[in-house]
């Protein structure tokens, strides 16, 4: 780990020095039940991108946590629009993180899960074509797959007019993907929040102002207020703050029970921000 990626704990119980990877992994951890974690980097004034891309806000400490959260998850959830715009490649981990996963009884790599109502996806994109684990696409019943997509991904059809996110997450759990990390974008985060599916938010705050404009952390219709207690505050030498918020375990367990009763999703194994979301639908 380089000095520029050093991270210490401010709250609770400030650390005496920088945290190593094992200490960071223990702080974030894996839940003992199905769990949806959302990870974003933002400016102080709430922007999720600079010049159109999230990379402009990130730095070595944020990338360290970013990689750690990928190591901890079973499934990596992303909207189709974000996958296209950010140019996602294959989801890969370094040797040390793969070894950690094997030691904890996990597959070497998490499974990429893409949410797309339209199936406007390119099977040749590296995220699909070079994936070490066959990706999953959550889509709606009537969406037509482009030629070649069924050859590189499993299609899970959940919802008629829109992608039913609760049913999609239930389908992922049946595949053994209970610990899900969502990397956005804002419309997907908004839809997950409106459906009360978010258990945890990990938010890196970059020490800069991006100025007024679109592209804030969440988008879509307003939802009801939900308490999300602060769990820890970490800091990097460059001024970045890493905040972790997570709902109470009792409420999380109750939400899991509710979502398990959702309608089943259909899986097509022959095998985004496309529209504005409904309360329990993906964009």
Secondary structure, 3 states (H helix, E strand, C coil): CCHHHCEEEEECCCCCCCCCHHHHHHHHCCCCCCEEEEEEEEECCCECCECCEHHHHCCHHHHHHHHHHHHHCCEEEEEHHHHHHCCCCCCCCCHHHHHHHHHCCCCCCCEEEEECCCCCCCCCCHHHHCCCCCEEEEECCCCCCCCCHHHCEEEEECCCCCCEHHHHHHHHHHCCCCEEEECCCHHHHHHHHHCCCCCEEEEEEECCCCCCCCCECCCCCCCCCCCCCEEEEEEECCCCEEEEEECCHHHHHHHHHHHCCCCCCEEECCCCCCCCCCCCECC
